[in-house]
Amino acid sequence: MKIEPLVKLVNEALAAQGGGPFIQGPFVEADTDRDANESVVTGKMHKRDLSLLFHVNSGKTENAYTVSLRDDATGIHLGSGEGQSTFADAISAYHWNAALTELNELA
């Protein structure tokens, strides 16, 4: 999975809501024993450690791609989204405004 273009799309979506950027840290492959279809990118935003999770539900033929943003200190998922047909669509449909509001409440 090519992560950099996905992070760029996330930052564009955040910027459209007046937030961001997500400063990318290391790319972390998910533990394959747990879930071979998930990739995690760690990073920072608003001085908090966050993780972007990209997941493909291999059991679905439609709307199998999801993205989520998690605060690492609390484990809270920020914002919400639903499965889409591509990661780009999942990023576009994600509720980044809610994620930014929830992130500001944690600060």
N, CA and C atoms as an extended XYZ file, in Angstrom:
321
Properties=species:S:1:pos:R:3:atomname:S:1:resname:S:1:resid:I:1 pbc="F F F"
N         0.848       -1.174        0.000 N   MET     1
C         0.000        0.000        0.000 CA  MET     1
C         0.896        1.241        0.000 C   MET     1
N         0.640        2.160       -0.905 N   LYS     2
C         1.405        3.407       -0.958 CA  LYS     2
C         0.747        4.415       -0.020 C   LYS     2
N         1.450        4.722        1.054 N   ILE     3
C         0.892        5.538        2.127 CA  ILE     3
C         0.962        7.038        1.840 C   ILE     3
N         2.065        7.508        1.273 N   GLU     4
C         2.256        8.945        1.101 CA  GLU     4
C         1.106        9.620        0.356 C   GLU     4
N         0.613        9.050       -0.764 N   PRO     5
C        -0.520        9.703       -1.433 CA  PRO     5
C        -1.780        9.744       -0.568 C   PRO     5
N        -1.969        8.730        0.267 N   LEU     6
C        -3.137        8.717        1.150 CA  LEU     6
C        -3.020        9.789        2.225 C   LEU     6
N        -1.830        9.947        2.796 N   VAL     7
C        -1.613       10.986        3.807 CA  VAL     7
C        -1.806       12.363        3.173 C   VAL     7
N        -1.368       12.522        1.932 N   LYS     8
C        -1.570       13.795        1.230 CA  LYS     8
C        -3.065       14.091        1.093 C   LYS     8
N        -3.856       13.091        0.733 N   LEU     9
C        -5.308       13.278        0.635 CA  LEU     9
C        -5.921       13.623        1.989 C   LEU     9
N        -5.437       12.985        3.044 N   VAL    10
C        -5.919       13.299        4.392 CA  VAL    10
C        -5.615       14.754        4.722 C   VAL    10
N        -4.398       15.206        4.436 N   ASN    11
C        -4.031       16.587        4.740 CA  ASN    11
C        -4.837       17.582        3.914 C   ASN    11
N        -5.155       17.245        2.677 N   GLU    12
C        -6.012       18.113        1.869 CA  GLU    12
C        -7.411       18.193        2.471 C   GLU    12
N        -7.924       17.069        2.935 N   ALA    13
C        -9.248       17.052        3.561 CA  ALA    13
C        -9.247       17.842        4.868 C   ALA    13
N        -8.184       17.701        5.656 N   LEU    14
C        -8.069       18.470        6.901 CA  LEU    14
C        -7.975       19.961        6.610 C   LEU    14
N        -7.175       20.334        5.610 N   ALA    15
C        -7.010       21.745        5.251 CA  ALA    15
C        -8.337       22.350        4.805 C   ALA    15
N        -9.145       21.582        4.116 N   ALA    16
C       -10.454       22.073        3.674 CA  ALA    16
C       -11.357       22.399        4.858 C   ALA    16
N       -11.079       21.793        6.012 N   GLN    17
C       -11.842       22.054        7.236 CA  GLN    17
C       -11.124       23.041        8.152 C   GLN    17
N       -10.013       23.616        7.666 N   GLY    18
C        -9.257       24.576        8.466 CA  GLY    18
C        -8.353       23.927        9.487 C   GLY    18
N        -8.010       22.673        9.294 N   GLY    19
C        -7.187       21.960       10.266 CA  GLY    19
C        -5.961       21.338        9.652 C   GLY    19
N        -5.260       20.603       10.502 N   GLY    20
C        -4.072       19.886       10.053 CA  GLY    20
C        -2.837       20.740       10.184 C   GLY    20
N        -1.749       20.320        9.641 N   PRO    21
C        -1.600       19.069        8.915 CA  PRO    21
C        -1.281       17.908        9.854 C   PRO    21
N        -1.509       16.721        9.360 N   PHE    22
C        -1.065       15.499       10.022 CA  PHE    22
C         0.394       15.340        9.634 C   PHE    22
N         1.293       15.463       10.608 N   ILE    23
C         2.728       15.333       10.361 CA  ILE    23
C         3.076       13.858       10.462 C   ILE    23
N         3.382       13.271        9.316 N   GLN    24
C         3.601       11.831        9.248 CA  GLN    24
C         4.860       11.414        9.967 C   GLN    24
N         4.707       10.402       10.792 N   GLY    25
C         5.833        9.744       11.430 CA  GLY    25
C         6.099        8.451       10.688 C   GLY    25
N         6.565        7.438       11.390 N   PRO    26
C         6.863        6.177       10.717 CA  PRO    26
C         5.604        5.426       10.288 C   PRO    26
N         5.771        4.692        9.217 N   PHE    27
C         4.730        3.789        8.739 CA  PHE    27
C         4.849        2.508        9.540 C   PHE    27
N         3.750        2.034       10.062 N   VAL    28
C         3.758        0.828       10.883 CA  VAL    28
C         2.826       -0.193       10.246 C   VAL    28
N         3.376       -1.310        9.824 N   GLU    29
C         2.524       -2.384        9.311 CA  GLU    29
C         1.746       -2.971       10.485 C   GLU    29
N         0.513       -3.275       10.248 N   ALA    30
C        -0.286       -3.906       11.298 CA  ALA    30
C         0.236       -5.311       11.558 C   ALA    30
N         0.028       -5.767       12.759 N   ASP    31
C         0.387       -7.133       13.136 CA  ASP    31
C        -0.440       -8.100       12.290 C   ASP    31
N         0.226       -8.889       11.475 N   THR    32
C        -0.501       -9.757       10.551 CA  THR    32
C        -1.292      -10.839       11.271 C   THR    32
N        -0.945      -11.139       12.504 N   ASP    33
C        -1.754      -12.095       13.261 CA  ASP    33
C        -3.118      -11.495       13.591 C   ASP    33
N        -3.135      -10.190       13.759 N   ARG    34
C        -4.374       -9.518       14.128 CA  ARG    34
C        -5.206       -9.191       12.895 C   ARG    34
N        -4.580       -8.534       11.908 N   ASP    35
C        -5.343       -8.098       10.749 CA  ASP    35
C        -4.397       -7.770        9.610 C   ASP    35
N        -4.326       -8.635        8.641 N   ALA    36
C        -3.411       -8.445        7.513 CA  ALA    36
C        -3.893       -7.357        6.568 C   ALA    36
N        -5.097       -6.871        6.750 N   ASN    37
C        -5.670       -5.894        5.836 CA  ASN    37
C        -5.682       -4.481        6.396 C   ASN    37
N        -4.862       -4.206        7.387 N   GLU    38
C        -4.823       -2.876        7.980 CA  GLU    38
C        -3.399       -2.360        8.008 C   GLU    38
N        -3.250       -1.093        7.663 N   SER    39
C        -1.961       -0.422        7.766 CA  SER    39
C        -2.140        0.809        8.634 C   SER    39
N        -1.107        1.131        9.396 N   VAL    40
C        -1.173        2.229       10.354 CA  VAL    40
C        -0.029        3.192       10.093 C   VAL    40
N        -0.346        4.483       10.103 N   VAL    41
C         0.663        5.527        9.997 CA  VAL    41
C         0.590        6.346       11.273 C   VAL    41
N         1.702        6.451       11.973 N   THR    42
C         1.735        7.285       13.172 CA  THR    42
C         2.128        8.700       12.779 C   THR    42
N         1.752        9.648       13.614 N   GLY    43
C         2.099       11.034       13.337 CA  GLY    43
C         1.632       11.944       14.450 C   GLY    43
N         1.691       13.243       14.171 N   LYS    44
C         1.297       14.249       15.151 CA  LYS    44
C         0.407       15.295       14.497 C   LYS    44
N        -0.499       15.810       15.313 N   MET    45
C        -1.304       16.954       14.923 CA  MET    45
C        -1.732       17.628       16.214 C   MET    45
N        -1.627       18.941       16.244 N   HIS    46
C        -1.974       19.708       17.446 CA  HIS    46
C        -1.214       19.181       18.666 C   HIS    46
N         0.043       18.804       18.457 N   LYS    47
C         0.948       18.321       19.509 CA  LYS    47
C         0.504       17.005       20.147 C   LYS    47
N        -0.389       16.286       19.505 N   ARG    48
C        -0.838       14.995       20.026 CA  ARG    48
C        -0.370       13.887       19.101 C   ARG    48
N        -0.037       12.750       19.686 N   ASP    49
C         0.325       11.573       18.906 CA  ASP    49
C        -0.957       10.924       18.396 C   ASP    49
N        -0.999       10.728       17.080 N   LEU    50
C        -2.177       10.164       16.442 CA  LEU    50
C        -1.781        9.022       15.524 C   LEU    50
N        -2.748        8.218       15.174 N   SER    51
C        -2.549        7.162       14.181 CA  SER    51
C        -3.650        7.247       13.142 C   SER    51
N        -3.249        7.144       11.886 N   LEU    52
C        -4.187        6.983       10.780 CA  LEU    52
C        -4.262        5.500       10.472 C   LEU    52
N        -5.448        4.956       10.439 N   LEU    53
C        -5.626        3.534       10.153 CA  LEU    53
C        -6.328        3.381        8.809 C   LEU    53
N        -5.726        2.603        7.942 N   PHE    54
C        -6.296        2.298        6.635 CA  PHE    54
C        -6.629        0.814        6.629 C   PHE    54
N        -7.892        0.495        6.382 N   HIS    55
C        -8.349       -0.890        6.506 CA  HIS    55
C        -9.113       -1.310        5.252 C   HIS    55
N        -8.843       -2.520        4.802 N   VAL    56
C        -9.597       -3.123        3.707 CA  VAL    56
C       -10.316       -4.344        4.266 C   VAL    56
N       -11.627       -4.343        4.168 N   ASN    57
C       -12.426       -5.480        4.613 CA  ASN    57
C       -12.508       -6.469        3.457 C   ASN    57
N       -11.686       -7.488        3.499 N   SER    58
C       -11.609       -8.437        2.387 CA  SER    58
C       -12.868       -9.284        2.244 C   SER    58
N       -13.730       -9.261        3.229 N   GLY    59
C       -14.971      -10.020        3.152 CA  GLY    59
C       -16.078       -9.291        2.411 C   GLY    59
N       -15.822       -8.048        2.027 N   LYS    60
C       -16.840       -7.259        1.340 CA  LYS    60
C       -16.407       -7.019       -0.100 C   LYS    60
N       -17.356       -6.979       -0.998 N   THR    61
C       -17.039       -6.658       -2.386 CA  THR    61
C       -17.278       -5.186       -2.684 C   THR    61
N       -18.112       -4.529       -1.895 N   GLU    62
C       -18.373       -3.099       -2.065 CA  GLU    62
C       -18.103       -2.391       -0.748 C   GLU    62
N       -17.704       -1.147       -0.854 N   ASN    63
C       -17.482       -0.309        0.326 CA  ASN    63
C       -16.554       -0.970        1.332 C   ASN    63
N       -15.476       -1.534        0.843 N   ALA    64
C       -14.552       -2.298        1.681 CA  ALA    64
C       -13.435       -1.452        2.277 C   ALA    64
N       -13.278       -0.207        1.828 N   TYR    65
C       -12.147        0.625        2.248 CA  TYR    65
C       -12.583        1.624        3.309 C   TYR    65
N       -11.872        1.620        4.446 N   THR    66
C       -12.173        2.576        5.510 CA  THR    66
C       -10.895        3.237        6.002 C   THR    66
N       -11.073        4.413        6.551 N   VAL    67
C        -9.981        5.150        7.175 CA  VAL    67
C       -10.492        5.634        8.525 C   VAL    67
N        -9.603        5.730        9.496 N   SER    68
C        -9.980        6.314       10.779 CA  SER    68
C        -8.769        6.990       11.400 C   SER    68
N        -9.052        7.930       12.273 N   LEU    69
C        -8.028        8.698       12.975 CA  LEU    69
C        -8.185        8.409       14.457 C   LEU    69
N        -7.083        8.019       15.109 N   ARG    70
C        -7.142        7.629       16.521 CA  ARG    70
C        -6.139        8.434       17.329 C   ARG    70
N        -6.574        8.919       18.488 N   ASP    71
C        -5.675        9.556       19.444 CA  ASP    71
C        -4.954        8.447       20.197 C   ASP    71
N        -3.622        8.452       20.139 N   ASP    72
C        -2.868        7.344       20.722 CA  ASP    72
C        -2.907        7.326       22.248 C   ASP    72
N        -2.961        8.494       22.882 N   ALA    73
C        -2.941        8.540       24.344 CA  ALA    73
C        -4.222        7.978       24.950 C   ALA    73
N        -5.351        8.249       24.304 N   THR    74
C        -6.637        7.832       24.862 CA  THR    74
C        -7.236        6.618       24.155 C   THR    74
N        -6.783        6.353       22.934 N   GLY    75
C        -7.369        5.278       22.137 CA  GLY    75
C        -8.684        5.665       21.488 C   GLY    75
N        -9.074        6.927       21.634 N   ILE    76
C       -10.343        7.404       21.088 CA  ILE    76
C       -10.215        7.608       19.584 C   ILE    76
N       -11.208        7.098       18.842 N   HIS    77
C       -11.289        7.369       17.406 CA  HIS    77
C       -11.937        8.733       17.227 C   HIS    77
N       -11.306        9.570       16.431 N   LEU    78
C       -11.759       10.938       16.214 CA  LEU    78
C       -12.507       11.020       14.893 C   LEU    78
N       -13.692       11.601       14.921 N   GLY    79
C       -14.496       11.651       13.707 CA  GLY    79
C       -15.043       10.274       13.391 C   GLY    79
N       -15.634       10.161       12.228 N   SER    80
C       -16.185        8.871       11.821 CA  SER    80
C       -16.276        8.807       10.309 C   SER    80
N       -16.381        7.619        9.829 N   GLY    81
C       -16.520        7.407        8.395 CA  GLY    81
C       -17.116        6.041        8.138 C   GLY    81
N       -17.526        5.844        6.912 N   GLU    82
C       -18.100        4.570        6.511 CA  GLU    82
C       -17.280        3.991        5.381 C   GLU    82
N       -17.436        2.709        5.143 N   GLY    83
C       -16.722        2.055        4.062 CA  GLY    83
C       -17.078        2.658        2.710 C   GLY    83
N       -16.079        2.736        1.852 N   GLN    84
C       -16.261        3.280        0.509 CA  GLN    84
C       -15.588        2.359       -0.499 C   GLN    84
N       -15.704        2.682       -1.771 N   SER    85
C       -15.165        1.817       -2.820 CA  SER    85
C       -13.664        1.982       -3.023 C   SER    85
N       -13.079        3.088       -2.530 N   THR    86
C       -11.632        3.317       -2.603 CA  THR    86
C       -11.198        4.052       -1.345 C   THR    86
N        -9.891        4.063       -1.090 N   PHE    87
C        -9.393        4.858        0.035 CA  PHE    87
C        -9.635        6.340       -0.202 C   PHE    87
N        -9.471        6.802       -1.443 N   ALA    88
C        -9.704        8.216       -1.745 CA  ALA    88
C       -11.139        8.601       -1.394 C   ALA    88
N       -12.096        7.754       -1.744 N   ASP    89
C       -13.493        8.030       -1.405 CA  ASP    89
C       -13.720        7.982        0.101 C   ASP    89
N       -13.070        7.037        0.779 N   ALA    90
C       -13.209        6.937        2.235 CA  ALA    90
C       -12.656        8.185        2.919 C   ALA    90
N       -11.543        8.700        2.408 N   ILE    91
C       -10.952        9.920        2.963 CA  ILE    91
C       -11.872       11.103        2.713 C   ILE    91
N       -12.416       11.207        1.503 N   SER    92
C       -13.319       12.317        1.169 CA  SER    92
C       -14.586       12.300        2.011 C   SER    92
N       -15.088       11.110        2.315 N   ALA    93
C       -16.348       10.986        3.044 CA  ALA    93
C       -16.182       11.043        4.561 C   ALA    93
N       -14.938       10.987        5.048 N   TYR    94
C       -14.702       10.967        6.490 CA  TYR    94
C       -15.138       12.293        7.110 C   TYR    94
N       -15.584       12.257        8.333 N   HIS    95
C       -16.058       13.461        9.029 CA  HIS    95
C       -14.871       14.149        9.713 C   HIS    95
N       -14.042       14.800        8.896 N   TRP    96
C       -12.825       15.441        9.408 CA  TRP    96
C       -13.150       16.616       10.323 C   TRP    96
N       -14.242       17.335       10.038 N   ASN    97
C       -14.610       18.456       10.892 CA  ASN    97
C       -14.893       17.970       12.310 C   ASN    97
N       -15.609       16.872       12.433 N   ALA    98
C       -15.876       16.289       13.754 CA  ALA    98
C       -14.581       15.824       14.399 C   ALA    98
N       -13.686       15.246       13.607 N   ALA    99
C       -12.394       14.791       14.142 CA  ALA    99
C       -11.606       15.960       14.712 C   ALA    99
N       -11.594       17.085       14.003 N   LEU   100
C       -10.865       18.262       14.484 CA  LEU   100
C       -11.500       18.820       15.753 C   LEU   100
N       -12.816       18.847       15.804 N   THR   101
C       -13.508       19.319       17.006 CA  THR   101
C       -13.171       18.430       18.197 C   THR   101
N       -13.227       17.122       18.004 N   GLU   102
C       -12.918       16.183       19.083 CA  GLU   102
C       -11.455       16.279       19.498 C   GLU   102
N       -10.570       16.501       18.538 N   LEU   103
C        -9.150       16.657       18.849 CA  LEU   103
C        -8.921       17.910       19.688 C   LEU   103
N        -9.577       19.003       19.337 N   ASN   104
C        -9.442       20.239       20.113 CA  ASN   104
C        -9.967       20.070       21.532 C   ASN   104
N       -10.986       19.252       21.707 N   GLU   105
C       -11.530       19.001       23.043 CA  GLU   105
C       -10.559       18.199       23.908 C   GLU   105
N        -9.694       17.407       23.285 N   LEU   106
C        -8.703       16.629       24.033 CA  LEU   106
C        -7.519       17.482       24.481 C   LEU   106
N        -7.277       18.570       23.768 N   ALA   107
C        -6.096       19.410       24.055 CA  ALA   107
C        -6.237       20.161       25.360 C   ALA   107
